């Protein structure tokens, strides 16, 4: 049940397969959309929390997006990053469906200078619920 990755940060499962986590490491974000996390679920769904951290004080504006299967499902902006802290004040809650490729990206809207960010995702694993009884 581990995910594929392009940038070295696959979705990791605990030994009991009840929890998942992913960490991007520090990634430089410039004025082109940069992937922070890329992972894929299998037959499970995941109730998760996403945190994005800004590691520099730049007074610049940043845009973040979450994609499910290459479809943007969420976008937000962090304006005038003047202190080093979370780019999301509270964890961003995501319910990730089975067989979904998840991509989290960042973009520096103000400058072509690389500014370091990191993304962390933690979650609880569930299996698809059964709906009613199957009758032939």
N, C-alpha and C positions, 0 to 999 in steps of 0.2 A: 504494500500500500504506500510506497514512497513515490514522490512526484518527480517529473522530469524538470530540468532547469537549463537555462541558457547562461545565466550569470552566476552559477555556483551556489545557489541558495535554495535547494530543493525543499519541499515540504517534508518535514521529518515527523515520524510517529513515535510515541513512547512505546516501550516494550509490550505493554498491555493493549495497544492500539486504541486507547480511550482519549488520548490528547495529541494535538499536533503543535508544531512550532516551526517558524522560519525566521531567519535573520539575514538581512542583506549585506551586513558589513557597511563600512563607509563608502559611499559612491558619490563621485563628483557629478553635479547637475549643472548643465550649461543651457544654452538657448535652443536646444533640440530635445524632444521628449526622450527621457532616459528611463530604462527599465530598472526598478528597484527590486521587485520580486517577480518571479515567474514560476508557477507550479501548477500541478494538475491533480484533481481528485479522481478516485476510482468509483466504486459503487457506494461509497459513504457520502453523507452530507456533513458539513462542519459548521458549528456555531462558533464564530471567531471574533477576535478583537484585533484591530489593526492600529498600530502607532507609527507615526512618521516623526522623526526627530531632525531638527535643523542643527548642524554642528558648527555653524559660522555666524558671525554678526556681519551682515552685508547691506542692510537697508534696502534689500531687493524684494521683488514680488515673485512668488512661486505658485505653480499650478500643479495639482495632483489629480490623478484619475485611477479608477479601478475598472478593469475590464473583465467580463466573463465571456469566454469564447469569442474574443475580439470585438465584443460589443461593450461600449462604455456604459457602465451602470451607475457611476457616481463621479462627480468632479467638484473640487473645491479649491479655493485660493487662500494663500497665506500672504498677507500684504505687509510690506515694510518690515522685514525680518531684522529687527534691531537688537534682539537678545537671543542667546542660545537657549532654546527650549523646544518643547513639543510643537510641531506644526499643526497638530490636532490637540486641542485642549483636553479632550476626553477620548478614550479609545473609540475608534470607528467600528460599529458592530456590523458584521457581515454574516449572512446565512449563505453558505456556499453549497450549491446543489451537487449531486453526483455527476461524474464525468464532465467536469468543468475545468477549463484552463483559466487560471486566474493570473492577471498581470496587474501590477501596481507601478505607475510611472510618475515621474516628476519632471518639471520644466521650469527653467529660470526665465521669467517673463521680462526681466529688466536688463540682463547682461549676458555676455558670452563667457564670462569668467566662471570657472568651475567652483561650485560651493558644495561642501560635503553634507550629505543627508544619509540617514539610515531608516530602514523600515523593519518592524517586528510584527509578526502575526502569531498569535497563540489561539488555541481553540479546543473545543470538545467535539469528539467524533460521535456521530450517530449513524444508524443504518436507516435506510428508507422505510418508513412505516407502512404496514400493511393496511389497506383500506377495505374493510368488510371481508366477507367470505367469498371465495371464487365459486360460482355455481355454474355447472355446464348445462 
